[in-house]
Amino acid sequence: MTDPADFYTGLVAELYAPLRSFTPEPEPYARFIAGSGEPALELGCGDGDPLLALRRSGLAVEGLDASADMLERCRAKAAAEGLDVTLHQARIESMDLGRRFRSIFLAGPTFNLLVDDDTALAALERIAAHLEPGGSALIPLFVPEPTPPDQLGRTREHRLDADTVLAFSVVSEERDEARRRQTSLLRYERRTGDDTTVLERSWILHWYSQAQFADLVARTPLTVSSVLDVRGRPASPSDSLFVFRLELI
């Protein structure tokens, strides 16, 4: 099992941007910060989307990630744009930044990477400890679908330049409904001429129903303000992707 803090390192960090299938738009988070207030903190900021766009617009937003490699890529992108950005390397469940924020958010369901309820509870408690009274946190979550059998081993490729091809595939997958955990073995490849670099790592997703996550929040100083669907409307119990807005009263 790959430690979550070590997953996005080396070749995985290098291939993350060109092979990712989702890039968060900055506008929803800018609206969240406008309503909740500054300063703000993005958890799981990775290589800078949407953190750098929010900084570009003048918002006081800092970033946090467990991966030193991803933070280095974020710093390089910020420097290339002449952006000043404050970044912290820490796990969400153990962060201790010595300050509080009006707004804390994740720009995607990164919270699902916390491997069990105990880790998630610790993360929620650390979020509460870093919020100012009256501040808000935004946590997107999803219930993953199993990878269809005919997709296992199927490769997605991206040509980086005339000589280099990047490739990604899901090799195998195990799903434990009782523990609400899905473990996928992922393969990353970089092929340059006759030279091929291959790396395989386990990617763990831990999921919650809306009721299960609300029960977890109830064990912390946070309260649930709303649970929304992807369109910003109240989520229905059948929604597999939903966003919790939490407040520290």
C-alpha positions as CSV (number, residue, x, y, z in Angstrom):
1,M,0.0,0.0,0.0
2,T,1.4,3.4,-1.0
3,D,1.3,6.0,1.7
4,P,-1.1,8.8,0.6
5,A,1.5,11.4,1.3
6,D,4.0,9.6,-1.0
7,F,1.6,8.8,-3.9
8,Y,2.0,12.1,-5.9
9,T,5.8,12.0,-6.1
10,G,8.3,11.2,-8.8
11,L,6.9,10.0,-12.1
12,V,3.3,10.4,-10.8
13,A,3.8,14.1,-10.1
14,E,5.4,14.6,-13.5
15,L,2.5,12.9,-15.3
16,Y,-0.2,14.4,-13.2
17,A,-0.9,17.6,-15.2
18,P,-0.8,16.2,-18.7
19,L,-2.8,13.0,-17.9
20,R,-5.4,14.4,-15.5
21,S,-9.0,14.2,-16.6
22,F,-10.4,17.0,-14.4
23,T,-9.2,20.6,-13.9
24,P,-11.2,22.6,-11.4
25,E,-12.5,26.0,-12.5
26,P,-11.6,28.8,-10.1
27,E,-14.9,30.7,-10.2
28,P,-16.9,28.5,-7.6
29,Y,-14.1,28.8,-5.1
30,A,-13.7,32.5,-5.7
31,R,-17.4,32.9,-4.9
32,F,-17.0,30.7,-1.8
33,I,-14.2,32.9,-0.6
34,A,-16.1,36.1,-1.4
35,G,-19.0,34.9,0.8
36,S,-16.9,33.3,3.6
37,G,-14.0,35.7,3.7
38,E,-10.2,35.9,3.6
39,P,-7.7,34.7,4.3
40,A,-8.4,31.3,2.7
41,L,-6.6,27.9,2.6
42,E,-6.8,25.3,-0.2
43,L,-6.2,21.8,1.0
44,G,-4.6,19.3,-1.4
45,C,-3.5,22.2,-3.7
46,G,-1.2,20.0,-5.8
47,D,0.5,21.8,-8.6
48,G,-1.7,24.9,-8.3
49,D,-5.1,24.5,-9.8
50,P,-7.1,26.6,-8.9
51,L,-4.8,28.1,-6.3
52,L,-2.7,30.1,-8.7
53,A,-5.8,31.4,-10.6
54,L,-7.2,32.6,-7.3
55,R,-3.9,34.3,-6.4
56,R,-3.8,35.8,-9.9
57,S,-7.2,37.5,-9.1
58,G,-5.7,39.0,-5.9
59,L,-7.4,36.7,-3.3
60,A,-5.5,36.0,-0.1
61,V,-5.2,32.2,-0.5
62,E,-2.5,29.8,0.8
63,G,-2.0,26.2,-0.3
64,L,-1.3,23.0,1.6
65,D,-0.3,19.6,0.2
66,A,1.4,16.4,1.5
67,S,3.6,16.0,-1.6
68,A,6.9,17.9,-1.7
69,D,7.1,17.2,-5.4
70,M,3.7,18.6,-6.2
71,L,4.4,21.7,-4.1
72,E,7.7,22.2,-6.0
73,R,5.8,22.1,-9.3
74,C,3.4,24.7,-7.9
75,R,6.2,27.0,-6.8
76,A,7.8,26.7,-10.3
77,K,4.5,27.6,-12.0
78,A,4.0,30.5,-9.6
79,A,7.5,31.8,-10.2
80,A,7.1,31.6,-13.9
81,E,4.0,33.9,-13.6
82,G,5.6,36.2,-11.0
83,L,3.0,35.2,-8.4
84,D,3.6,35.3,-4.7
85,V,2.2,32.2,-3.0
86,T,2.5,30.8,0.5
87,L,2.6,26.9,0.5
88,H,2.7,24.5,3.4
89,Q,3.8,20.8,3.3
90,A,1.6,18.8,5.7
91,R,-1.0,16.1,5.8
92,I,-4.5,17.5,6.4
93,E,-5.0,15.2,9.4
94,S,-1.9,16.6,11.2
95,M,-1.6,20.1,9.9
96,D,-0.5,22.7,12.5
97,L,0.0,26.1,10.7
98,G,-0.2,28.4,13.7
99,R,-2.9,30.5,12.3
100,R,-6.6,30.5,11.4
101,F,-8.5,31.2,8.1
102,R,-12.0,32.5,7.2
103,S,-12.3,30.0,4.4
104,I,-10.9,26.4,3.9
105,F,-11.7,24.4,0.9
106,L,-10.7,21.4,-1.3
107,A,-11.0,21.9,-5.0
108,G,-12.2,18.4,-5.7
109,P,-12.9,15.2,-3.7
110,T,-9.3,14.9,-2.4
111,F,-10.8,14.2,1.0
112,N,-11.7,10.7,-0.3
113,L,-8.0,9.9,-0.3
114,L,-8.0,9.8,3.5
115,V,-8.0,6.1,4.0
116,D,-10.5,5.6,6.9
117,D,-12.9,7.3,9.2
118,D,-10.4,7.8,12.0
119,T,-8.1,9.7,9.6
120,A,-11.0,11.7,8.2
121,L,-12.2,12.6,11.7
122,A,-8.7,13.8,12.6
123,A,-8.7,15.9,9.4
124,L,-12.0,17.5,10.3
125,E,-10.7,18.3,13.7
126,R,-7.7,20.0,12.2
127,I,-9.9,22.0,9.8
128,A,-11.9,23.2,12.8
129,A,-8.8,24.2,14.6
130,H,-7.7,26.3,11.6
131,L,-11.0,28.1,11.1
132,E,-11.8,31.4,12.6
133,P,-15.2,31.5,14.5
134,G,-17.8,32.0,11.8
135,G,-15.5,30.7,9.1
136,S,-16.5,28.0,6.6
137,A,-15.1,24.9,5.0
138,L,-16.0,23.4,1.6
139,I,-15.5,19.6,1.2
140,P,-16.5,17.9,-2.1
141,L,-17.0,14.1,-1.8
142,F,-18.0,11.3,-4.1
143,V,-18.9,7.7,-4.1
144,P,-16.7,6.0,-6.7
145,E,-18.0,3.6,-9.2
146,P,-16.0,0.4,-9.8
147,T,-13.9,0.5,-12.9
148,P,-15.7,-1.5,-15.7
149,P,-13.9,-4.8,-16.3
150,D,-13.3,-3.9,-20.0
151,Q,-11.5,-0.7,-18.9
152,L,-8.9,-2.6,-16.7
153,G,-5.6,-2.5,-18.5
154,R,-6.8,0.0,-21.1
155,T,-4.2,2.7,-21.6
156,R,-4.8,6.4,-21.9
157,E,-1.9,8.2,-23.7
158,H,-0.7,11.7,-24.1
159,R,2.0,12.7,-26.6
160,L,4.2,15.2,-24.7
161,D,6.5,16.0,-27.7
162,A,7.7,14.3,-30.9
163,D,9.8,11.8,-28.9
164,T,7.9,11.2,-25.6
165,V,4.6,9.5,-24.9
166,L,3.0,9.4,-21.4
167,A,0.6,6.6,-20.6
168,F,-1.8,5.7,-17.7
169,S,-3.9,2.6,-17.0
170,V,-5.8,0.9,-14.2
171,V,-4.2,-2.5,-13.9
172,S,-6.5,-4.1,-11.2
173,E,-9.0,-3.1,-8.6
174,E,-10.4,-4.3,-5.3
175,R,-13.5,-3.0,-3.6
176,D,-14.5,-3.5,0.0
177,E,-18.1,-2.4,0.5
178,A,-18.0,-3.0,4.3
179,R,-14.9,-0.7,4.8
180,R,-16.1,1.6,2.0
181,R,-12.7,1.4,0.4
182,Q,-11.6,0.9,-3.2
183,T,-8.0,0.1,-4.0
184,S,-6.8,0.5,-7.6
185,L,-3.4,-0.5,-8.9
186,L,-2.4,2.3,-11.3
187,R,0.4,2.1,-13.9
188,Y,2.2,5.2,-15.1
189,E,4.6,5.1,-18.1
190,R,6.9,7.5,-19.9
191,R,8.2,6.2,-23.2
192,T,11.0,8.2,-25.0
193,G,12.4,6.4,-28.0
194,D,13.5,2.9,-26.8
195,D,13.6,4.0,-23.1
196,T,10.5,3.2,-21.0
197,T,10.0,4.2,-17.3
198,V,7.2,2.4,-15.5
199,L,5.8,3.0,-12.1
200,E,2.9,1.2,-10.4
201,R,1.2,2.5,-7.2
202,S,-1.9,1.7,-5.3
203,W,-4.6,4.4,-5.2
204,I,-7.0,4.2,-2.3
205,L,-10.4,5.8,-2.2
206,H,-12.6,5.8,1.0
207,W,-16.2,7.0,0.6
208,Y,-19.2,8.0,2.7
209,S,-22.9,8.4,2.2
210,Q,-24.2,11.9,3.1
211,A,-25.5,10.6,6.4
212,Q,-22.2,8.9,7.3
213,F,-20.2,12.0,6.7
214,A,-22.7,14.1,8.6
215,D,-22.3,11.8,11.5
216,L,-18.6,12.2,11.3
217,V,-18.9,16.0,11.3
218,A,-21.2,15.8,14.4
219,R,-18.2,14.5,16.4
220,T,-16.3,17.7,15.8
221,P,-16.8,21.4,16.6
222,L,-18.1,21.9,13.0
223,T,-21.7,22.1,11.9
224,V,-23.2,21.2,8.5
225,S,-24.5,24.4,6.8
226,S,-25.6,22.7,3.6
227,V,-25.1,19.7,1.3
228,L,-25.2,20.6,-2.4
229,D,-25.1,18.7,-5.7
230,V,-22.8,19.6,-8.6
231,R,-25.3,22.3,-9.8
232,G,-25.3,24.0,-6.4
233,R,-28.8,22.8,-5.5
234,P,-29.6,20.8,-2.4
235,A,-28.3,17.3,-2.9
236,S,-30.6,14.3,-3.1
237,P,-29.8,11.1,-1.2
238,S,-29.1,9.4,-4.5
239,D,-26.4,11.8,-5.6
240,S,-23.0,10.2,-5.8
241,L,-21.1,13.5,-5.9
242,F,-22.0,16.1,-3.3
243,V,-20.4,19.1,-1.5
244,F,-20.6,19.7,2.3
245,R,-20.3,23.2,3.5
246,L,-19.3,23.3,7.2
247,E,-19.2,26.2,9.6
248,L,-17.4,26.8,12.9
249,I,-19.9,28.6,15.1
